[in-house]
Amino acid sequence: MCGIVGAIAGRDVVPVLVEGLKRLEYRGYDSAGIAIVDRNGANGSDVRRVRRTGRVAEMEAAAIAEGFDATLGIGHTRWATHGGVTELNAHPHSSHGVALVHNGIIENHEQQRERLRTLGYSFESQTDTEVIAHLIHHYLTEGDDLLRALQRVVKELEGAYALAVVSRKEPERMVCARMGCPLLIGLGEGENFIASDVSAINQATRRVIFLEKGDTAEVARSGVRVFDATDTEVQRDVHVSDVSLASLELGPYRHFMQKEIHEQPRAIADTIEAIIDHGSFTPELFGKDADAILRDIDGLQILACGTSYYAGLTARYWFEAITGLPCNVEIASEYRYRKVVANPRQLVVTISQSGETLDTMEALKYAKSLGHDKTLSICNVPESAIPRASSLVFYTRAGAEIGVASTKAFTTQLVALFVLTATVAKARGKLSAEQEAELIEALRHLPGSVQHALNLEPQIAVWSDRFSPKQHALFLGRGIHYPIALEGALKLKEISYIHAEAYPAGELKHGPLALVDAQMPVVVIAPNDTLLEKVKSNIQEVRARGGEMYVFADADSHFTESEGVHVIRTPRHVGLLSPIVHAIPVQLLAYHAALARGTDVDKPRNLAKSVTVE
């Protein structure tokens, strides 16, 4: 939620800020703004701002029109939390020559607001951020420099935040702070940067420092100083980002979502590369202590949100069937607020594309406070917060995912969870050498099966034309494909704004059948598995009530089309890995329905990519 970028250089940084915000726009697109320290003002250095509601391009045009040019500046793209989508609520916020940008939520902002009013400060916005600007200015008036003022302020803030601050009185540096929300520093030659995400600055540098919880930092042209939560100067490791510029460009695709759907064969192949090369499921894939940990567990506790939660639900079927151990799956935002009966012998698995999902991070902290020391993160972003807080990690190699609706991150998470299942089963003696070889061979063929599913896009696009006028849809699945029905409904909701629900097909008679009529299309995931005949019976129940059916079947499912029953056949049934293949058509259906409705596919209303606020 929200994106931050900052730059200090011997050149005009405004193009760097604008380009960075365009790459961060997936994190929020309610408004955008930049603040620069203009050293050519009539009275010396001054802070100038430009802010606009809507997209970064509108703010960019305004900055050009106003002749913005500076060697120091900060920028922000907003996902609104406190206060509506207005220019006054847009970042950067300022106070008497101080400007700052903020990602996160300040929980005690009302108390701070009242305190500041008694000190004579007035407020122009409804945001929680403006109090930070005034607090920094207040401490500057007491004689602190900018860095010290920031360090004093953050100790008074409650909540999660990433901050970047500039001041007209100190035009040779910017300062920043991190508590719970992602923030990194980019290292250049005679120039340095800050950003929420490496994608914002990798056109300028690949060398980055990931700030830790409680860190503050000073960023100047000459160098960077980092301080921990006790204000002690520390050294943080320098990493070289492997995010390529090509991965951040659309290429021949209309939208990032479409691009990312079609990147799934490669993403899956990259994610399983080590397993295929090694020819076995080895605990070392998860970390150096994995063998001892995985042998000692007596079950899984999976914590995740949104699409990642549905990946966890799918994994439960695999894990319990193959390992014989129990698996609980829980929404992280629910788990963290209830009294949990802890079992420290469980492996706590957190799933997050970004590795920064606040609810998932807090759920992990809660689990660890209860004595859970066996923790594993499945994540797509190296060096993010959740993997760093986990004893084991498996990185999906999906590459940068820009579209808000997750696609390749989801399927690679499923691959990771399948590999975890097989690895635990092998460690427990539940997987013979022959079975292991069969599963590895199935993984080897998976990218090809996914590509065959992608080849169905023209047929699915035809279906989407029938979906686009509808206001409601129902998704059905059974067994391990029920979570894929949930994911299909979520995708349709996210980007087409068609209300959709998903149910286990066997639950139709227990209420949902009342919804079915000719205006409510029903999507059925019906692979050729042991529950196929049950699903066929459920289809007949819908047809008898006038519902129109859209069935994703396998080539060998022996389905025939009839009036009101439309069938698209995915490749032959691929056994245990079938949910991964069947995720592809529901992604494509949502994408093309959104196209037909004319929505903003990559930036759906009210949503952002990384949920770093509560």
C-alpha positions in Angstrom: 0.0 0.0 0.0 1.4 3.3 -1.1 4.8 3.7 -2.9 7.7 5.9 -1.9 10.7 7.0 -3.9 13.5 9.5 -3.2 16.7 10.6 -4.9 19.7 12.8 -4.3 22.2 13.3 -7.2 24.3 15.7 -9.2 21.6 15.7 -11.9 17.9 16.5 -12.1 16.1 13.8 -10.1 12.6 14.7 -11.2 12.6 12.2 -14.1 13.9 9.5 -11.6 11.1 10.3 -9.2 8.4 10.2 -11.9 9.7 7.0 -13.4 10.0 5.4 -10.0 6.4 6.4 -9.1 5.1 4.9 -12.4 6.8 1.6 -11.4 5.3 1.9 -7.9 1.8 2.8 -9.1 0.6 -0.8 -8.5 0.9 -0.1 -4.8 -1.7 2.7 -4.9 -3.1 5.0 -7.5 -5.5 7.3 -5.7 -3.1 10.3 -6.0 0.5 11.1 -6.6 2.9 13.8 -5.8 6.6 14.9 -5.5 8.4 17.4 -3.4 11.8 18.9 -4.4 14.3 21.0 -2.6 14.8 23.9 -5.0 18.1 25.6 -4.2 17.3 28.5 -6.6 14.5 30.1 -4.6 14.3 33.8 -4.1 15.2 33.4 -0.4 17.6 30.4 -0.8 16.5 26.8 -0.7 12.8 26.1 -0.6 10.5 23.1 -0.8 8.2 22.9 -3.8 5.4 20.4 -4.2 3.1 19.2 -6.9 0.2 16.8 -6.1 -2.7 15.5 -8.2 -5.5 13.0 -7.6 -5.5 10.1 -10.1 -2.6 8.6 -11.9 1.1 9.5 -11.9 0.9 10.8 -15.5 -1.4 13.6 -14.4 1.1 14.7 -11.7 3.9 14.4 -14.2 2.3 16.8 -16.6 1.8 19.3 -13.7 5.4 19.0 -12.7 6.6 19.7 -16.2 4.3 22.7 -16.5 5.6 24.1 -13.3 9.3 23.6 -14.3 10.3 21.2 -11.6 14.1 20.6 -11.6 16.1 19.6 -8.6 18.9 17.4 -7.3 17.0 16.3 -4.2 13.4 15.1 -4.0 10.9 12.6 -2.8 7.7 11.2 -4.3 4.6 9.2 -3.4 1.8 7.3 -4.9 -1.2 6.8 -2.5 -3.6 4.2 -1.6 -6.0 6.1 0.6 -6.5 5.1 4.3 -7.2 8.1 6.4 -9.0 10.8 4.5 -10.6 10.7 1.0 -9.1 11.0 -2.4 -8.4 14.7 -2.5 -5.4 16.8 -3.4 -5.1 18.1 0.2 -4.8 14.5 1.4 -2.2 13.6 -1.3 1.4 13.2 -0.3 4.0 14.8 0.1 2.8 16.6 3.3 4.7 19.6 4.5 5.2 21.8 7.5 7.2 25.0 7.4 9.8 23.9 4.9 9.7 20.2 5.9 8.2 17.7 3.4 7.7 14.0 3.8 6.0 10.9 2.3 4.6 8.0 4.3 3.5 4.4 3.7 1.6 2.8 6.5 -0.8 3.8 9.3 -0.1 5.8 12.4 -2.4 4.5 15.1 -1.9 7.3 17.6 -2.3 10.1 15.1 -5.4 11.6 16.9 -3.6 12.0 20.2 -0.6 13.5 18.3 -3.0 15.8 16.4 -4.5 17.2 19.6 -1.0 17.7 21.1 0.2 19.6 18.0 -2.9 21.8 18.0 -2.0 23.0 21.6 1.4 23.8 20.2 -0.1 26.1 17.6 -0.1 23.8 14.5 -3.1 23.7 12.1 -4.0 20.9 9.7 -5.1 21.0 6.1 -5.7 17.3 5.6 -7.5 14.4 7.2 -4.5 12.1 7.0 -2.5 10.5 9.8 0.6 11.6 7.9 0.4 15.3 8.4 1.1 15.0 12.2 4.5 13.5 11.4 5.5 16.6 9.3 4.5 18.9 12.2 6.2 16.8 14.8 9.5 16.9 12.8 9.2 20.6 12.4 8.5 21.0 16.1 11.7 19.2 17.1 13.7 21.2 14.5 12.5 24.4 16.3 14.0 22.9 19.5 17.4 22.8 17.8 17.6 19.2 16.5 18.9 18.5 13.0 16.7 16.6 10.5 18.0 13.2 11.4 17.8 13.7 15.1 14.3 15.1 14.8 13.2 12.1 12.8 14.7 9.7 15.3 12.8 11.4 18.1 9.6 11.4 16.2 9.5 7.8 15.3 9.8 6.8 19.0 6.5 8.6 19.6 4.7 6.9 16.7 2.6 3.8 17.1 1.8 1.7 14.0 3.5 0.7 10.8 5.3 3.1 8.6 8.0 3.9 6.0 9.0 7.5 5.9 11.2 9.8 3.8 11.8 13.4 4.7 13.5 16.4 3.2 14.0 20.0 4.6 14.8 23.3 2.9 17.3 23.9 5.7 19.3 20.8 4.8 19.5 20.5 1.0 22.4 18.1 1.0 20.5 15.1 2.4 17.3 13.2 3.0 16.4 11.0 5.9 14.2 8.0 6.2 12.8 5.4 8.6 11.2 2.0 8.5 8.9 0.3 11.0 6.8 -2.6 9.5 6.5 -1.2 5.9 9.1 -2.0 3.3 11.9 0.5 2.6 15.3 0.1 0.9 18.2 2.4 -0.1 19.7 2.2 -3.5 23.4 2.9 -3.9 24.7 4.7 -7.0 27.9 6.5 -8.0 27.7 10.0 -6.5 24.0 9.6 -6.1 21.7 7.6 -3.8 18.0 6.6 -3.6 15.3 5.3 -1.4 12.2 3.3 -2.4 9.5 1.0 -1.3 10.4 -1.5 -4.0 13.6 -2.1 -6.0 11.6 -1.8 -9.2 11.4 2.0 -8.6 15.1 2.5 -8.8 16.6 -0.3 -10.8 16.9 2.0 -13.8 19.5 3.8 -11.8 21.1 1.1 -9.6 20.9 -2.5 -8.7 22.9 -2.2 -5.4 20.5 -2.0 -2.5 20.4 -2.0 1.3 17.2 -3.4 2.9 16.4 -1.5 6.0 15.4 -3.4 9.1 12.6 -2.8 11.6 13.3 0.3 13.6 16.0 1.6 11.3 16.6 5.2 10.4 19.0 6.4 7.8 20.7 9.5 6.3 21.1 9.5 2.6 23.4 12.0 0.9 25.3 12.1 -2.4 28.5 11.2 -0.6 27.2 8.2 1.2 24.6 6.5 3.4 24.5 6.1 7.2 22.1 3.6 8.8 21.0 3.6 12.5 19.2 0.9 14.4 16.3 1.3 16.8 18.6 2.5 19.5 20.1 5.2 17.2 23.4 3.3 17.0 25.1 3.5 13.6 25.2 0.0 12.0 26.3 -1.7 8.8 23.6 -3.4 6.7 24.5 -5.8 4.0 24.5 -4.6 0.4 22.6 -6.8 -2.1 22.6 -6.8 -5.9 19.0 -7.0 -7.2 18.2 -9.6 -9.8 15.0 -7.8 -10.9 15.5 -7.1 -14.6 14.2 -4.0 -16.4 12.6 -6.3 -19.0 10.4 -7.9 -16.3 9.0 -4.4 -15.6 8.1 -3.7 -19.2 4.9 -4.8 -20.9 6.5 -5.9 -24.1 3.8 -7.2 -26.6 1.1 -7.5 -24.0 -1.9 -5.2 -23.3 -1.6 -5.5 -19.6 0.8 -6.8 -16.9 -1.8 -9.3 -15.8 -1.9 -10.8 -19.3 1.9 -10.8 -19.4 2.1 -12.5 -16.0 -0.5 -15.1 -16.9 1.6 -16.0 -20.0 4.8 -16.0 -18.0 3.6 -18.9 -15.8 5.3 -21.8 -17.7 8.7 -20.0 -17.3 8.0 -19.0 -13.7 7.1 -22.6 -12.8 10.1 -24.0 -14.6 12.4 -21.6 -12.8 10.8 -22.4 -9.4 11.3 -26.2 -9.9 14.7 -25.9 -11.5 16.7 -27.0 -8.4 14.4 -30.0 -7.8 14.7 -31.2 -11.4 18.5 -30.6 -11.5 18.9 -32.5 -8.3 16.5 -35.2 -9.2 15.1 -35.4 -5.6 13.2 -33.6 -2.9 15.9 -32.5 -0.6 15.3 -30.6 2.7 18.2 -28.3 1.8 15.9 -26.6 -0.7 14.3 -24.9 2.4 17.5 -24.0 4.3 20.4 -25.5 6.1 18.5 -26.6 9.2 15.5 -28.0 7.2 16.3 -31.7 7.5 16.2 -31.6 11.3 13.1 -29.4 11.4 11.1 -31.2 8.8 11.7 -34.6 10.5 10.5 -33.3 13.8 7.2 -31.8 12.9 3.8 -33.3 13.5 1.7 -31.1 11.2 1.4 -27.7 9.4 -0.1 -24.4 10.4 -0.5 -22.3 7.2 -1.1 -18.5 7.6 -1.8 -16.3 4.6 -4.2 -13.7 3.1 -6.2 -13.5 -0.1 -4.9 -15.5 -3.0 -2.1 -16.9 -0.9 -4.7 -18.3 1.5 -6.3 -20.2 -1.3 -2.9 -21.7 -2.2 -2.8 -22.9 1.4 -6.2 -24.4 1.2 -5.1 -26.4 -1.9 -2.0 -27.5 -0.1 -4.0 -29.0 2.8 -5.4 -31.6 0.5 -1.9 -32.6 -0.7 -0.3 -32.5 2.6 -2.8 -34.6 4.6 -3.2 -37.2 1.8 0.5 -37.6 1.1 2.2 -37.2 4.5 -0.6 -38.4 6.8 -0.1 -35.4 9.0 -2.7 -32.7 9.8 -2.7 -29.3 8.2 -4.5 -26.3 9.4 -5.0 -23.2 7.1 -6.0 -19.9 8.6 -6.5 -16.3 7.4 -3.7 -14.4 9.0 -5.8 -11.4 10.0 -8.1 -13.8 11.9 -5.3 -15.9 13.5 -3.5 -13.0 15.0 -6.5 -11.8 17.0 -7.7 -15.0 18.5 -6.6 -17.2 21.4 -4.7 -20.0 19.7 -3.9 -23.4 21.1 -0.3 -23.6 20.2 1.6 -26.8 19.2 5.3 -25.9 18.9 5.9 -29.1 16.9 3.8 -27.8 14.0 5.7 -26.1 11.2 4.2 -22.6 10.8 4.1 -21.8 7.0 3.5 -18.2 6.0 2.8 -17.5 2.3 3.2 -14.0 0.9 4.1 -12.8 -2.6 5.7 -9.6 -1.4 7.0 -10.9 1.9 5.7 -7.7 3.5 2.0 -8.5 4.0 1.3 -6.9 7.4 -1.3 -9.3 8.7 0.8 -12.3 7.7 3.9 -10.8 9.4 2.0 -10.0 12.6 0.5 -13.5 12.6 4.0 -15.0 12.3 5.1 -12.8 15.2 2.1 -14.0 17.3 2.9 -17.7 16.4 6.5 -17.2 17.5 5.4 -15.6 20.8 3.4 -18.8 21.5 6.5 -20.9 21.2 6.4 -21.8 17.5 10.1 -21.8 16.6 9.7 -24.0 13.4 8.8 -21.5 10.8 8.9 -21.4 7.0 8.2 -18.6 4.6 7.1 -19.1 1.0 7.8 -15.8 -0.8 8.6 -14.3 -4.1 10.7 -11.3 -3.0 14.2 -12.1 -1.6 15.3 -10.3 1.6 11.8 -9.2 2.4 10.6 -9.0 6.0 8.7 -12.3 6.4 11.5 -14.6 5.1 14.0 -12.7 7.3 11.8 -13.5 10.3 11.5 -17.2 9.4 13.9 -20.1 10.2 13.3 -21.7 6.7 12.4 -20.1 3.4 11.5 -21.2 -0.1 11.6 -18.5 -2.8 9.3 -18.8 -5.7 11.0 -17.6 -8.8 8.1 -15.9 -10.4 9.9 -12.6 -11.1 8.3 -9.2 -10.6 4.6 -9.3 -10.5 3.1 -5.9 -11.2 -0.6 -6.7 -11.8 -2.6 -6.3 -8.6 -4.5 -9.6 -9.2 -2.0 -12.3 -8.5 -1.4 -15.0 -11.1 2.1 -16.4 -11.5 2.7 -15.8 -7.8 -0.2 -18.1 -7.0 0.8 -21.0 -9.3 4.4 -20.9 -8.1 3.2 -20.8 -4.5 1.3 -24.0 -5.3 4.4 -25.5 -6.7 6.4 -24.6 -3.6 3.7 -26.1 -1.3 3.7 -29.3 -3.4 7.5 -29.6 -3.1 7.2 -29.0 0.7 4.6 -31.8 0.9 6.8 -34.3 -1.0 9.9 -33.3 1.0 8.1 -33.9 4.3 6.6 -37.2 3.1 10.1 -38.4 2.0 11.6 -37.3 5.4 8.9 -39.3 7.2 9.4 -42.4 5.0 6.0 -41.9 3.3 7.5 -41.5 -0.2 9.2 -44.4 -1.9 12.0 -43.9 -4.5 9.6 -44.9 -7.2 6.9 -42.4 -6.0 9.5 -39.7 -5.8 10.6 -40.3 -9.3 7.0 -40.1 -10.5 6.3 -36.8 -8.8 9.5 -35.3 -10.1 8.5 -36.4 -13.6 5.1 -34.8 -13.1 6.7 -31.6 -12.1 9.0 -31.8 -15.2 5.9 -31.9 -17.5 4.0 -29.2 -15.6 5.2 -26.1 -17.5 4.2 -27.8 -20.7 0.7 -28.6 -19.3 0.3 -25.0 -18.2 1.3 -23.8 -21.7 -1.4 -26.1 -23.2 -3.9 -24.5 -20.9 -2.8 -21.0 -22.0 -3.5 -22.1 -25.6 -7.2 -22.1 -24.7 -7.2 -18.3 -24.4 -9.2 -17.7 -27.7 -12.0 -20.1 -26.6 -12.1 -18.5 -23.1 -12.3 -15.0 -24.6 -15.5 -16.0 -26.4 -17.0 -17.1 -23.1 -16.0 -13.8 -21.5 -18.3 -11.9 -23.9 -21.2 -13.8 -22.4 -20.0 -13.0 -18.9 -19.4 -9.3 -19.2 -23.0 -8.2 -19.0 -23.7 -10.3 -15.9 -23.7 -8.9 -12.4 -23.3 -12.2 -10.5 -21.5 -15.5 -11.0 -21.2 -18.8 -9.2 -18.0 -21.0 -9.1 -18.2 -24.7 -8.2 -15.5 -27.2 -7.5 -15.0 -30.3 -5.4 -12.1 -31.7 -3.3 -8.8 -30.2 -4.2 -10.3 -28.1 -6.9 -12.7 -26.2 -4.6 -9.9 -23.7 -3.6 -9.4 -23.1 -7.4 -13.1 -22.2 -7.6 -12.5 -19.8 -4.7 -9.6 -18.3 -6.6 -11.6 -18.0 -9.8 -14.3 -16.1 -8.0 -11.8 -13.8 -6.4 -10.1 -13.0 -9.7 -13.5 -12.2 -11.3 -14.4 -9.9 -8.4 -11.1 -8.2 -8.3 -10.8 -7.0 -11.9 -14.2 -7.2 -13.5 -16.3 -6.1 -10.5 -18.8 -8.9 -11.2 -20.0 -10.3 -7.9 -18.9 -13.9 -7.6 -19.1 -16.6 -5.0 -17.5 -20.1 -4.9 -18.9 -23.2 -3.2 -18.1 -26.8 -3.0 -20.4 -28.3 -5.6 -21.9 -30.7 -3.0 -23.1 -27.7 -1.0 -25.5 -26.5 -3.8 -28.5 -28.2 -2.2 -27.7 -26.5 1.1 -28.6 -23.0 0.1 -26.7 -21.6 -2.9 -29.0 -23.3 -5.4 -31.6 -20.6 -4.5 -29.4 -18.1 -6.3 -29.3 -19.9 -9.6 -31.3 -18.6 -12.6 -30.6 -17.7 -16.2 -28.9 -14.5 -15.2 -26.3 -16.2 -13.0 -23.6 -18.1 -15.0 -22.1 -21.0 -13.2 -18.5 -22.0 -13.7 -17.6 -25.5 -12.9 -14.1 -27.0 -12.4 -14.5 -30.6 -13.4 -11.3 -32.5 -13.9 -11.2 -36.2 -14.5 -10.6 -37.2 -10.9 -12.5 -39.4 -8.4 -15.2 -36.8 -7.8 -16.1 -36.3 -11.5 -19.3 -38.2 -11.4 -20.4 -36.3 -8.3 -19.7 -33.0 -10.1 -21.7 -34.2 -13.1 -24.7 -34.8 -10.8 -24.3 -31.3 -9.4 -24.3 -29.9 -13.0 -27.6 -31.5 -13.7 -29.1 -29.9 -10.6 -28.1 -26.5 -11.9 -29.4 -27.2 -15.4 -32.7 -28.3 -14.0 -33.1 -24.8 -12.5 -32.3 -23.0 -15.7 -28.7 -22.1 -14.9 -26.2 -21.7 -17.7 -23.1 -23.8 -17.1 -19.5 -23.1 -18.1 -17.4 -26.2 -17.5 -13.6 -26.5 -17.4 -13.0 -30.2 -18.0 -10.1 -32.4 -19.0 -9.7 -33.8 -22.4 -10.5 -37.3 -21.0 -13.5 -36.2 -18.8 -16.1 -37.4 -21.3 -18.2 -34.3 -21.1 -20.4 -33.4 -24.0 -21.9 -30.0 -24.7 -25.6 -29.5 -24.6 -28.0 -26.6 -24.4 -26.9 -24.4 -21.6 -23.8 -26.5 -20.9 -20.6 -25.1 -22.5 -17.4 -27.1 -22.2 -13.7 -26.2 -22.6 -11.3 -29.0 -22.2 -7.9 -28.4 -20.7 -5.1 -30.9 -21.4 -5.3 -34.5 -20.1 -5.7 -34.9 -16.4 -2.3 -34.3 -14.7 -3.1 -36.0 -11.4 -2.1 -34.3 -8.2 -0.9 -31.2 -10.0 -4.3 -30.6 -11.7 -5.2 -27.6 -9.5 -2.2 -25.7 -10.9 -3.3 -26.3 -14.5 -6.9 -25.5 -13.8 -5.9 -22.2 -12.2 -5.0 -20.9 -15.7 -8.4 -20.9 -17.3 -10.1 -19.1 -14.4 -7.4 -16.4 -14.6 -8.0 -16.0 -18.3 -11.8 -15.9 -17.8 -11.5 -13.1 -15.3 -9.0 -11.2 -17.5 -11.1 -11.3 -20.6 -14.3 -10.5 -18.8 -12.6 -7.4 -17.4 -11.4 -6.5 -20.9 -15.0 -6.8 -22.2 -16.3 -4.6 -19.3 -13.6 -2.0 -19.9 -12.1 -2.0 -16.4 -8.6 -1.1 -15.5 -7.2 -4.6 -15.3 -3.8 -3.9 -13.7 -5.1 -1.3 -11.3 -8.6 -2.4 -10.1 -10.5 0.2 -8.1 -9.9 0.3 -4.3 -7.1 -2.2 -4.4 -3.3 -2.2 -4.2 -0.7 -4.9 -4.7 1.1 -5.1 -1.4 -1.2 -4.9 1.7 1.2 -3.4 4.2 -1.5 -1.8 6.4 -4.1 -3.3 8.6 
